Amino acid sequence: MEEKEGGLSSKFKTVTLVLHGFTLSELQTLQVNSIPQTASEQNIRFFTSHFKFADYGPFDFKKVIEVSIQNADNKIVIHW
């Protein structure tokens, strides 16, 4: 992510990356600005509904990898 442009500051203090398509064991390293980060596996439900007939059950959850980092005004470089 490129560095901040302009004079306004972001109200967002944390950025959460959600990676999908592979498992945590396949992720060798995850670095932000050359600093190793700890990622975790989560189950995320992508679709929610207020109607029981629209509940997809266990097929509605997907395993993803999440890592949260501090938002910054300077450039954020992510390597994995």
N, C-alpha and C positions, 0 to 999 in steps of 0.2 A: 504494500500500500504506500502510495507516495506521501511525501510530507505535506503538512497542512498548508493551505493557501489562504490568504486573507487574514483578517484580524479577529474573527470570531473564534471562541473556544468551543470545543465539543462538550455537550453535556454527558456524553457517554464515557464512562471511566474504564470499562472493560469490553474487550472484544472476544467473543467466543467463536472459535472455528469448529465447524461440524464437518468432518470428513467421512465419506462413505465409499463403499466398494471394495474394501479390504478390512482385515482384522488388525487388532492391536499387535498381535504376534508378528504380522507381516511388516509392521512399521518399525524400521530399524532405528531411526533417530528422528526427532522433530526439534528443529532449532528455530528460534526467533532472534534475529539480529545476532547470530552465532552463539546464542546461549541455549543450552539444552533445556527442553521443556518436558514436563510429565503430562502425558495424555491418559485419558480413561475411556473405557468402553461404556456406552450407555444404550438403553433401549428407548427409542423415540417413537411416539405415536404421531404419524403424519396427518391423519384425518380424524377429526372428531365430529360428532353429530349429537344433536339433542333427541334424535329419533332412534328408537331401539332397532327398527328394521334396517337402519343404515350402519349398524355396528359390524365391522369387518372381523372382529374377534382377534385371535392371535396373529392373523396375517397382516394386521394393521400396524404392528410394531416392527421396526427395523433396527439392527445393531449399527451404531455409528461410533466414531472416535471423536471425542471432544477435548479441546484444550482452551483454556481461558487465559488471555494475556492482557496486560495493562495497555490501554489506549495511550497513544503518545502523539505529539505534534510532529515529530520527526518521522522519517521513512521507516516502515516496518517490513523486514524481509523474512520470509518464511521458507525454510528448507525441510524436506523430508525425503 
